[in-house]
Amino acid sequence: MKKDELSKSLLKKAQGFSESEITEEYDGDDGNLKLKKRKVSTKYFPPDISAAKLLLMMDDNLDIADMTDEQLRDLRAEFLAELKNQNEENKKNDKEDL
């Protein structure tokens, strides 16, 4: 897995996401399979702070070891605001998909 792919996956997990799952039930009494029942459900995975932390640590331009407590608090606030915005956008997109 490339670093860009890993970053995208971590960002998705850090922001929280929804996944659709399709369950199908078939009837094959006469030898032919026919779709009997199809259920589509959506599962929500909440934001993961560990993924967010790892994502921050992977940023080559970000050296949190040299930051002051105030800088870390500001960075945390910015990141949480971005997570909130992305989460709201994801929920809006999920509602549009339904």
Secondary structure, DSSP 8 states (H G I E B T S, - for coil): --HHHHHHHHHHHHH-EEEEEEEEEEE-TTSS-EEEEEEEEEEEE---HHHHHHHHHH-TT--GGG--HHHHHHHHHHHHHHHHHHHHHHHHHHHHH-
